[in-house]
């Protein structure tokens, strides 16, 4: 899954949200790669996803801070059973989706 974002004029209000969703998409993709190929290092992930090593390093740091992965001498690995953390993240995303729908209605009321 990769989110591709096209910004057009007038989206300054939502631009930051798009940026954060793009980062989240990258973090999830890195997590998928780690899960499938663990242990795996930065250079290999970078080559597989065709993104910069600094971007991979950042994503790995975020995933480690979230308790989803851990570094080893041979590369990143999944930190035990992360099912509960991922379910919680999916639930938060659902809440955000519902909030976005409410905000959309409020914005559209302004133009009517």
KETI-993385 format. One record per residue (C-alpha): residue number from 0; residue in one letter; chain; z, y, x. Coordinates in steps of 0.2 Angstrom, whole numbers, plus 5000, padded with zeros to 4 digits. Layout:
N
<site pos="NUM" code="a" unit="A" zz="Z" yy="Y" xx="X"/>
...
***
This chain:
112
<site pos="0" code="x" unit="A" zz="5000" yy="5000" xx="5000"/>
<site pos="1" code="x" unit="A" zz="4995" yy="5017" xx="5007"/>
<site pos="2" code="x" unit="A" zz="4996" yy="5033" xx="4997"/>
<site pos="3" code="x" unit="A" zz="4982" yy="5045" xx="5000"/>
<site pos="4" code="x" unit="A" zz="4985" yy="5062" xx="4995"/>
<site pos="5" code="x" unit="A" zz="4973" yy="5075" xx="4991"/>
<site pos="6" code="x" unit="A" zz="4980" yy="5093" xx="4989"/>
<site pos="7" code="x" unit="A" zz="4971" yy="5106" xx="4979"/>
<site pos="8" code="x" unit="A" zz="4974" yy="5124" xx="4977"/>
<site pos="9" code="x" unit="A" zz="4990" yy="5129" xx="4967"/>
<site pos="10" code="x" unit="A" zz="5000" yy="5114" xx="4973"/>
<site pos="11" code="x" unit="A" zz="5013" yy="5123" xx="4984"/>
<site pos="12" code="x" unit="A" zz="5027" yy="5118" xx="4971"/>
<site pos="13" code="x" unit="A" zz="5024" yy="5099" xx="4974"/>
<site pos="14" code="x" unit="A" zz="5017" yy="5098" xx="4992"/>
<site pos="15" code="x" unit="A" zz="5034" yy="5093" xx="4999"/>
<site pos="16" code="x" unit="A" zz="5035" yy="5079" xx="4987"/>
<site pos="17" code="x" unit="A" zz="5018" yy="5073" xx="4992"/>
<site pos="18" code="x" unit="A" zz="5023" yy="5074" xx="5010"/>
<site pos="19" code="x" unit="A" zz="5039" yy="5064" xx="5007"/>
<site pos="20" code="x" unit="A" zz="5030" yy="5051" xx="4997"/>
<site pos="21" code="x" unit="A" zz="5017" yy="5049" xx="5011"/>
<site pos="22" code="x" unit="A" zz="5031" yy="5046" xx="5024"/>
<site pos="23" code="x" unit="A" zz="5040" yy="5033" xx="5012"/>
<site pos="24" code="x" unit="A" zz="5023" yy="5024" xx="5011"/>
<site pos="25" code="x" unit="A" zz="5022" yy="5023" xx="5030"/>
<site pos="26" code="x" unit="A" zz="5040" yy="5017" xx="5031"/>
<site pos="27" code="x" unit="A" zz="5036" yy="5003" xx="5018"/>
<site pos="28" code="x" unit="A" zz="5020" yy="4998" xx="5027"/>
<site pos="29" code="x" unit="A" zz="5030" yy="4997" xx="5044"/>
<site pos="30" code="x" unit="A" zz="5043" yy="4987" xx="5035"/>
<site pos="31" code="x" unit="A" zz="5030" yy="4975" xx="5029"/>
<site pos="32" code="x" unit="A" zz="5023" yy="4973" xx="5046"/>
<site pos="33" code="x" unit="A" zz="5040" yy="4970" xx="5054"/>
<site pos="34" code="x" unit="A" zz="5044" yy="4957" xx="5040"/>
<site pos="35" code="x" unit="A" zz="5028" yy="4948" xx="5043"/>
<site pos="36" code="x" unit="A" zz="5027" yy="4948" xx="5062"/>
<site pos="37" code="x" unit="A" zz="5045" yy="4950" xx="5068"/>
<site pos="38" code="x" unit="A" zz="5049" yy="4952" xx="5081"/>
<site pos="39" code="x" unit="A" zz="5037" yy="4966" xx="5084"/>
<site pos="40" code="x" unit="A" zz="5036" yy="4981" xx="5095"/>
<site pos="41" code="x" unit="A" zz="5030" yy="4999" xx="5093"/>
<site pos="42" code="x" unit="A" zz="5013" yy="4997" xx="5101"/>
<site pos="43" code="x" unit="A" zz="5008" yy="4982" xx="5091"/>
<site pos="44" code="x" unit="A" zz="5013" yy="4990" xx="5075"/>
<site pos="45" code="x" unit="A" zz="5004" yy="5006" xx="5080"/>
<site pos="46" code="x" unit="A" zz="4988" yy="4996" xx="5083"/>
<site pos="47" code="x" unit="A" zz="4989" yy="4986" xx="5067"/>
<site pos="48" code="x" unit="A" zz="4992" yy="5001" xx="5056"/>
<site pos="49" code="x" unit="A" zz="4981" yy="5013" xx="5066"/>
<site pos="50" code="x" unit="A" zz="4994" yy="5026" xx="5067"/>
<site pos="51" code="x" unit="A" zz="5003" yy="5035" xx="5082"/>
<site pos="52" code="x" unit="A" zz="5017" yy="5027" xx="5092"/>
<site pos="53" code="x" unit="A" zz="5028" yy="5042" xx="5088"/>
<site pos="54" code="x" unit="A" zz="5025" yy="5039" xx="5070"/>
<site pos="55" code="x" unit="A" zz="5030" yy="5021" xx="5071"/>
<site pos="56" code="x" unit="A" zz="5045" yy="5025" xx="5081"/>
<site pos="57" code="x" unit="A" zz="5050" yy="5038" xx="5068"/>
<site pos="58" code="x" unit="A" zz="5048" yy="5025" xx="5054"/>
<site pos="59" code="x" unit="A" zz="5057" yy="5012" xx="5064"/>
<site pos="60" code="x" unit="A" zz="5072" yy="5024" xx="5066"/>
<site pos="61" code="x" unit="A" zz="5072" yy="5028" xx="5047"/>
<site pos="62" code="x" unit="A" zz="5072" yy="5009" xx="5043"/>
<site pos="63" code="x" unit="A" zz="5086" yy="5006" xx="5056"/>
<site pos="64" code="x" unit="A" zz="5096" yy="5020" xx="5049"/>
<site pos="65" code="x" unit="A" zz="5094" yy="5012" xx="5032"/>
<site pos="66" code="x" unit="A" zz="5100" yy="4996" xx="5038"/>
<site pos="67" code="x" unit="A" zz="5084" yy="4987" xx="5035"/>
<site pos="68" code="x" unit="A" zz="5079" yy="4982" xx="5052"/>
<site pos="69" code="x" unit="A" zz="5087" yy="4981" xx="5069"/>
<site pos="70" code="x" unit="A" zz="5080" yy="4982" xx="5087"/>
<site pos="71" code="x" unit="A" zz="5080" yy="4967" xx="5099"/>
<site pos="72" code="x" unit="A" zz="5073" yy="4965" xx="5116"/>
<site pos="73" code="x" unit="A" zz="5058" yy="4957" xx="5109"/>
<site pos="74" code="x" unit="A" zz="5055" yy="4970" xx="5095"/>
<site pos="75" code="x" unit="A" zz="5061" yy="4975" xx="5078"/>
<site pos="76" code="x" unit="A" zz="5067" yy="4962" xx="5066"/>
<site pos="77" code="x" unit="A" zz="5073" yy="4962" xx="5048"/>
<site pos="78" code="x" unit="A" zz="5092" yy="4964" xx="5047"/>
<site pos="79" code="x" unit="A" zz="5097" yy="4948" xx="5037"/>
<site pos="80" code="x" unit="A" zz="5094" yy="4948" xx="5018"/>
<site pos="81" code="x" unit="A" zz="5088" yy="4966" xx="5013"/>
<site pos="82" code="x" unit="A" zz="5083" yy="4961" xx="4995"/>
<site pos="83" code="x" unit="A" zz="5098" yy="4971" xx="4987"/>
<site pos="84" code="x" unit="A" zz="5093" yy="4987" xx="4997"/>
<site pos="85" code="x" unit="A" zz="5075" yy="4985" xx="4992"/>
<site pos="86" code="x" unit="A" zz="5079" yy="4982" xx="4973"/>
<site pos="87" code="x" unit="A" zz="5090" yy="4998" xx="4974"/>
<site pos="88" code="x" unit="A" zz="5076" yy="5008" xx="4982"/>
<site pos="89" code="x" unit="A" zz="5064" yy="5002" xx="4968"/>
<site pos="90" code="x" unit="A" zz="5077" yy="5007" xx="4955"/>
<site pos="91" code="x" unit="A" zz="5078" yy="5025" xx="4963"/>
<site pos="92" code="x" unit="A" zz="5060" yy="5026" xx="4963"/>
<site pos="93" code="x" unit="A" zz="5059" yy="5022" xx="4944"/>
<site pos="94" code="x" unit="A" zz="5072" yy="5035" xx="4941"/>
<site pos="95" code="x" unit="A" zz="5061" yy="5048" xx="4951"/>
<site pos="96" code="x" unit="A" zz="5046" yy="5043" xx="4941"/>
<site pos="97" code="x" unit="A" zz="5055" yy="5046" xx="4925"/>
<site pos="98" code="x" unit="A" zz="5061" yy="5063" xx="4931"/>
<site pos="99" code="x" unit="A" zz="5043" yy="5067" xx="4937"/>
<site pos="100" code="x" unit="A" zz="5037" yy="5063" xx="4919"/>
<site pos="101" code="x" unit="A" zz="5050" yy="5075" xx="4911"/>
<site pos="102" code="x" unit="A" zz="5045" yy="5089" xx="4924"/>
<site pos="103" code="x" unit="A" zz="5027" yy="5087" xx="4920"/>
<site pos="104" code="x" unit="A" zz="5030" yy="5090" xx="4902"/>
<site pos="105" code="x" unit="A" zz="5040" yy="5105" xx="4906"/>
<site pos="106" code="x" unit="A" zz="5027" yy="5112" xx="4917"/>
<site pos="107" code="x" unit="A" zz="5013" yy="5109" xx="4904"/>
<site pos="108" code="x" unit="A" zz="5024" yy="5118" xx="4891"/>
<site pos="109" code="x" unit="A" zz="5023" yy="5133" xx="4902"/>
<site pos="110" code="x" unit="A" zz="5004" yy="5134" xx="4900"/>
<site pos="111" code="x" unit="A" zz="5003" yy="5131" xx="4882"/>
***
